[in-house]
Amino acid sequence: MASTLREIPELGEGQQPGECEQHNLPYTAFCLDDMRLVCDKSARECPTIPVKEAAERFKAKLQQTLEYLEKQAAENVDRNEQTNLIDLKNQGDTVRDKIQQAFDSLRKFLEKEEKAIATEVEDQEEYFLGQLEDSNAQTGGNPISLHHLIMDIKKKLQQEEVPLLKNIGAIFDRSGNLLQKPKELPLDFSQGGFNVPLQYMVWKLMLKHIKPVPTLLTLDPKTANSHLILSRDGMEVRVGDKQEDLPDNPERFSHWLSILGSEGFTSGKHCWEVEVAESSVWQVGVARSAVPRKRGFAPFHWQESRKFFTPEPNAGVWALASQDGDYAALTSPPVELHLKGRLRRLGVYLDYSAGQVSFYNADDMSHLHTFTDTFTEAMFPYFYIAHKGDSLRLVTLGI
């Protein structure tokens, strides 16, 4: 509006104001009711003022309007920049708090486990020391007692027959106790209960405190396209040599080589990993429970598009895809992803309440893409493969 106002020409002395299109007569006045220029013939129909007076009056008003708009524009720019700065700061604070909480939780757990193991070592040490003291008391293993017995025996050996034999039994009783072999005690901790891979042991215990815990998934055979073959453990799917004779139940993908996980999620945070390296064409992500299952793909004729579906958020699919080593996020339109090297294992992280589906390279934990949406129904792990011999496999967490 400010730019438009600047472009309005000023009406100077002697400048012709143009002609009325209706009567082909010069404009001579300005109609205050209709807010328009009029000629002498049209001026009889409404209250008017001279053109010069009207121009001066409205020029002043235009100047006021211009100044107000420019002030508002400047304030809006400042306000937008300030709002962006506040939003950015709030987002940064949220991320920092999230990181601190995650590491604080792990630190507290590790400190607690370290203290518990150290206490257990001290308890066993005290127990063994007590056992050793009892053994020494029973066997007379006191070095001072042994020294006195040696001295007494040397004195006896120097005595005559009668003094030597006097109380000889007590001497042998004392020597028998002192020479008794102490019982064996498990004093070497390195060969006892602490001779374990300590970090591995703590790591296994720490799994109970990891949030989210990697979800143990299996594939749902009721949803598998009839060209797909599942492994016995339900963890791997591959493209078969021929179509299987399977019932076309409502859950099954009839035309699209897809399959869903056996468990859907309506809340919480969940993550899982999929081996994708050996497959040339695949899609991995999540799909809502109402995702179309009886439609094909690639609508070449838009009139027939209702018979097809494209795997994207509008169709209820949030996924990453690979086409012979080229990777993309299946937005609308797809977003190309530039990865260094071939992706071997893909991680999927679903935060239902936040409406986010994130993908990461499970080998180096680098972030690949995040979808943000609003979820209102159950979300299922989603898989698609296209070529004979291709396969996808769910993997369990490894160290």
ABEGO torsion letter per residue (X at the ends): XAAAAAABBBBBBGBBAEBBAAAGBBBABBBAAAGBBBBAAAAAABBBBBAAAAAAAAAAAAAAAAAAAAAAAAAAAAAAAAAAAAAAAAAAAAAAAAAAAAAAAAAAAAAAAAAAAAAAAAAAAAAAAAAAAAAAAAAGABAAAAAAAAAAAAAAAABBAAAAABGAAAAAAAAAAAABBBBBBBABAAABAABBBAAAAAAAAAAAABOBBBBBBBBBAAABBAABBBBAAGABBBBBABBBBBBBBAABBAABBBBBBABBBABEBBBBBBBAAABABBBBEBBBAABBAABBBGBABAAAAAABBBBBAAAGBBBBBBBGGBBBBBBOBBBBBBBBEBBABBBBBBBAAAGBBBBBBAAAGBBABBBBBBBABBBBBBBBBABBGBBBBBBBBBX
